[in-house]
């Protein structure tokens, strides 16, 4: 009897539930959802005909690993995708009423897989590798359009750990080896051009130096010749008859030259000198 009395007292007093920050409370009466999301707080309700549940309206993270897809050029790929989402804090009761609390499993996971495959089919495999941001933006746009009707907000997604088929990976490796070979050959060609350019530059420099040296020597010879010619001209103008005779007298030792077969021949004709002096 005491146990029955305790149960009846609890039913009369009712039940209470705590709703924390970042949550909303959902109430249903006789199995029918109340069309309202209740804000954080303490709630009292009658557990006989009322049911209380809570859902998170904070940003949640959903990560799916190695989702498979096919590119536009029919290359198989797989990737990890992380989706950040949140429920509308004012309309979350509709999602639970129409889909249920297992909305992630029933709604989001299949939708994410489908939209990933749909978006990837528009990209060639090279584009997936080189422009992952464009693929990500395409998927975000599709997911937002898909889940907006369920009052699920898609904040952002990330694509990581891309993988490819063994055949494509082998083809990429062969292509990389070929590109590296081409790059090595190009490097060798550029080095050869640099070395040839250095040799040509040195030869041109040597030739220019030789020309400059020859021009300098020629100019020096011309200057020397001009100087000698000028000196000769000055000497020529300064050689008068008096100067020549004066110089001859200064250097004469007083002896007349002697020639075989004749007497002494006077080096200076004194009579002539006397006559010329008398004329002066």
C-alpha positions in Angstrom: 0.0 0.0 0.0 2.8 2.4 0.8 4.4 1.8 -2.6 1.1 2.5 -4.4 0.6 5.7 -2.3 4.1 6.9 -3.3 3.4 6.4 -7.0 0.1 8.2 -6.8 1.8 11.1 -4.9 4.4 11.4 -7.6 1.7 11.4 -10.3 -0.2 14.1 -8.5 2.8 16.3 -7.9 4.0 15.9 -11.5 7.5 15.6 -12.9 10.1 18.2 -13.8 12.9 18.5 -16.4 16.0 20.7 -16.8 16.8 22.2 -20.2 20.4 23.4 -20.5 22.0 26.1 -22.5 22.3 25.1 -26.2 19.3 22.8 -25.9 15.6 23.0 -26.6 12.8 21.1 -25.0 10.1 19.2 -26.9 6.8 18.2 -25.3 4.3 15.8 -26.7 0.8 15.2 -25.2 -0.8 11.8 -25.6 1.9 11.2 -28.4 1.2 14.4 -30.3 4.1 16.8 -30.7 3.6 20.3 -29.3 4.3 22.8 -32.1 6.9 24.7 -30.1 10.6 24.5 -29.1 11.1 25.4 -25.4 14.1 27.5 -24.3 16.5 26.5 -21.5 15.0 26.4 -18.0 13.2 24.1 -15.5 9.9 22.7 -16.6 7.2 20.8 -14.6 4.8 18.5 -16.5 2.4 15.7 -15.9 4.1 12.4 -16.9 0.8 10.6 -17.3 0.0 12.2 -20.7 3.1 14.4 -21.3 6.5 13.4 -22.6 9.5 15.7 -22.5 12.6 15.4 -24.7 15.6 17.6 -25.4 17.6 18.3 -28.6 20.9 20.1 -29.1 20.7 23.3 -31.2 24.5 24.0 -31.0 26.8 23.4 -33.9 27.5 19.6 -34.2 30.1 17.8 -36.2 29.4 14.8 -38.4 32.3 13.0 -39.9 32.0 10.3 -42.6 35.1 8.3 -43.5 36.1 7.1 -47.0 33.0 8.0 -48.9 33.2 6.7 -52.5 32.4 8.7 -55.6 33.2 8.8 -59.3 34.6 11.8 -61.2 33.5 13.1 -64.5 36.1 11.1 -66.3 35.0 7.9 -64.5 37.9 7.8 -62.0 37.0 6.2 -58.6 37.9 8.3 -55.6 37.2 8.3 -51.9 37.4 11.0 -49.2 36.6 11.8 -45.6 34.0 14.5 -45.2 33.2 16.5 -42.1 29.9 18.5 -41.9 29.2 21.1 -39.3 25.5 21.6 -38.8 22.9 22.9 -36.3 19.2 22.7 -35.9 16.9 25.7 -36.1 16.2 26.6 -32.4 12.7 27.8 -33.3 11.6 25.0 -35.7 13.5 21.9 -34.4 10.2 20.3 -33.3 9.2 19.9 -37.0 12.3 17.8 -37.8 11.7 15.5 -34.8 8.0 15.2 -35.6 8.6 14.4 -39.3 11.9 12.4 -39.2 12.5 11.5 -35.6 15.5 11.7 -33.3 17.5 9.5 -35.6 17.5 12.2 -38.3 21.3 11.9 -38.6 21.2 8.3 -39.6 17.9 8.5 -41.6 18.4 11.8 -43.3 21.8 13.4 -43.1 24.2 10.5 -43.8 22.4 9.3 -47.0 22.0 12.9 -48.2 25.7 13.7 -47.7 26.7 10.6 -49.6 24.3 11.4 -52.5 25.3 15.1 -52.8 29.1 14.2 -52.7 28.6 11.8 -55.6 26.5 14.3 -57.5 29.0 17.1 -57.1 32.1 15.0 -57.8 30.5 13.8 -61.1 30.9 17.4 -62.4 34.7 17.4 -61.9 37.6 15.7 -63.7 39.9 13.9 -61.4 42.7 16.5 -62.0 40.3 19.2 -61.0 39.4 17.4 -57.8 43.1 17.4 -56.9 44.0 20.9 -58.0 40.8 22.8 -57.0 39.4 21.1 -54.0 37.8 24.3 -52.8 35.5 24.4 -55.8 34.3 20.9 -55.1 33.8 21.7 -51.5 31.7 24.9 -52.4 29.6 22.8 -54.7 28.8 20.2 -52.1 28.0 22.9 -49.5 25.6 24.6 -51.9 23.8 21.2 -52.5 23.6 20.3 -48.9 22.2 23.6 -47.8 19.5 23.4 -50.5 18.7 19.8 -49.5 18.6 20.2 -45.7 17.1 23.7 -45.4 13.6 22.3 -45.9 14.2 20.2 -42.7 15.4 23.2 -40.7 19.0 21.9 -40.6 21.6 24.6 -41.1 24.9 23.6 -42.8 27.6 25.8 -41.5 30.7 24.4 -43.3 32.3 21.2 -44.5 35.8 19.9 -45.1 37.2 17.3 -47.4 40.3 15.4 -46.4 42.3 12.3 -47.1 41.5 12.0 -50.8 42.3 8.6 -52.2 42.2 7.2 -55.8 42.1 3.8 -57.5 45.3 1.8 -57.8 45.3 2.2 -61.6 45.0 6.0 -61.4 47.7 6.2 -58.7 50.0 4.2 -60.9 49.2 6.5 -63.8 49.9 9.6 -61.7 53.2 8.1 -60.6 54.2 7.4 -64.2 53.2 10.9 -65.2 55.2 12.4 -62.3 58.3 10.4 -63.3 57.9 11.6 -66.9 57.5 15.2 -65.8 60.6 14.9 -63.6 62.6 13.5 -66.5 61.5 16.4 -68.7 62.4 18.9 -65.9 65.9 17.3 -65.5 66.4 17.6 -69.3 65.2 21.1 -69.3 67.6 21.9 -66.4 70.5 20.3 -68.3 69.6 22.4 -71.4 69.4 25.6 -69.4 72.8 24.8 -67.7 74.3 24.1 -71.2 72.9 27.4 -72.4 74.4 29.3 -69.4 77.8 27.7 -69.9 77.7 28.4 -73.7 76.7 32.0 -72.9 79.6 32.3 -70.5 82.0 31.0 -73.1 80.6 33.4 -75.7 80.7 36.3 -73.3 84.3 35.5 -72.4 85.3 35.2 -76.1 83.6 38.5 -76.9 85.3 40.1 -73.9 88.7 38.8 -75.0 88.1 40.0 -78.6 87.0 43.4 -77.4 90.0 43.7 -75.1 92.3 42.7 -78.1 90.7 45.3 -80.3 91.0 48.0 -77.6 94.6 47.0 -77.0 95.4 47.2 -80.8 93.6 50.6 -81.0 95.5 51.9 -78.0 98.8 50.7 -79.6 98.0 52.3 -82.9 97.0 55.5 -81.2 100.3 55.4 -79.3 102.2 54.9 -82.4 100.4 57.8 -84.1 101.1 60.0 -81.2 104.8 59.0 -81.2 105.1 59.6 -84.9 103.4 62.9 -84.7 105.7 63.9 -81.8 108.8 62.8 -83.8 107.6 64.6 -86.9 107.0 67.8 -84.9 110.5 67.5 -83.3 112.1 67.0 -86.6 110.3 70.0 -88.0 111.5 72.1 -85.0 115.1 70.9 -85.5 114.9 71.5 -89.2 113.8 75.1 -88.7 116.5 75.7 -86.2 119.4 74.4 -88.3 120.8 77.6 -89.9 124.2 77.8 -91.7 125.8 79.7 -88.8 124.6 77.2 -86.3 125.9 74.3 -88.3 129.4 76.0 -88.7 129.4 76.9 -85.1 128.7 73.4 -84.0 131.4 72.1 -86.4 134.0 74.4 -85.0 133.1 73.4 -81.4 133.6 69.8 -82.1 136.8 70.2 -84.3 139.9 68.9 -82.6 142.3 71.2 -84.7 143.5 68.4 -86.9 142.7 68.2 -90.6 141.7 64.9 -92.0 144.3 63.1 -94.1 143.5 61.1 -97.2 145.7 58.6 -99.0 147.2 60.0 -102.2 146.9 63.6 -101.2 147.7 66.1 -98.5 145.5 67.3 -95.8 142.1 68.6 -96.8 141.0 71.5 -94.7 137.8 70.6 -92.8 136.8 74.3 -92.6 137.5 76.7 -95.4 138.8 79.7 -93.4 139.0 82.0 -96.4 135.3 81.4 -97.0 134.5 82.1 -93.4 136.5 85.3 -93.4 134.8 86.5 -96.6 131.4 85.7 -95.2 132.2 87.5 -91.9 133.4 90.5 -93.9 130.2 90.6 -95.8 128.3 90.8 -92.5 
